[in-house]
Amino acid sequence: MPKVWIEVALNGPWGRERQPTIPVSVEAIVADGIASAKAGAAIVHLHAYDDNTGRQRDDWQTYARVIEGIRAQCDAIVYPTIPIAGSGFAGALTSARERYAHLEELAKRGLVEWAVVDPGSANIARLDELKRKELGFVYQNPDAHIIEGLRICAEYDVRPSYAIYEPGFTRAGAALASAHRGLPAPIYRFMFSDQFAFGFPPKPVFLDAHLALLSEAAPGAPWMVAGLGLDIRPLIAPAIERGGHIRVGLEDRPLGIRESNVALVEEAATLVRAAGGEPASAAEVRESCAALDRAFKQGSAA
């Protein structure tokens, strides 16, 4: 019975006007993270918000309060996002060091195990808006920013979580990872969508395309299925059959939907078991990652 990692993405950058039931305050994020972990999520991903403006705010002190609040009540791998450069949700593009400053401060204090390092830039636009000639945005990740994120991960033993919005991200991520000695094995998170125009729709045939490229670029790398603006459920059983893991949560669901993170995690755990798997604990995820790291670091050294 394979141990399947379940990650929950609690909120995203959307704000409540776009995703009405996301947790925004520190207290609400902590409570939702704890409840989701107890429901079966070994990994908790979150965006911090400014209580006054209701907009994403990436300062390390706020993230520290959330991470420590969740860890005080349960064992989970809790990790923050980065400013979504180009989106309008988190300010203009800054320097690489400024953008990753909160991550380094958290890493120095031993508060992060995983980190967002997305190995490429992508056009993020809703399909319905494009049909009306309405503009999306370019999610910007210049090479210098990716390298800075990986530098921090290698220096502080933090695991990169790669969001693979387009297939070329896999090739770039593998090449950049090989250049950082001592880096933990990155997680390749394939980003599907129904609502947005990037990447592939969530169908097994397109998962197989991702996996074929991954087997060439980073054989044996850990991976999971996720996305934005989608129903990931049709990919849960195919992912488990192929040896992968899953992410659910309000960040990833179609915008405007009224659901709860706990219910999404509970349903995911049920579907994992129906597919012959068992939700992994945070300790089991760490144990699996340690074995992956030994193989990955040996390969990088060679």
PyMOL commands that set and color helices and strands:
alter all, ss='L'
color gray80, all
select helices_A, chain A and resi 26-39+60-71+96-99+101-108+127-131+143-156+168-178+204-217+233-241+261-274+282-301
alter helices_A, ss='H'
color red, helices_A
select strands_A, chain A and resi 3-4+6-9+43-46+77-80+114-116+122-124+137-139+159-164+187-192+223-227+245-248+278-279
alter strands_A, ss='S'
color yellow, strands_A
deselect
rebuild
show_as cartoon
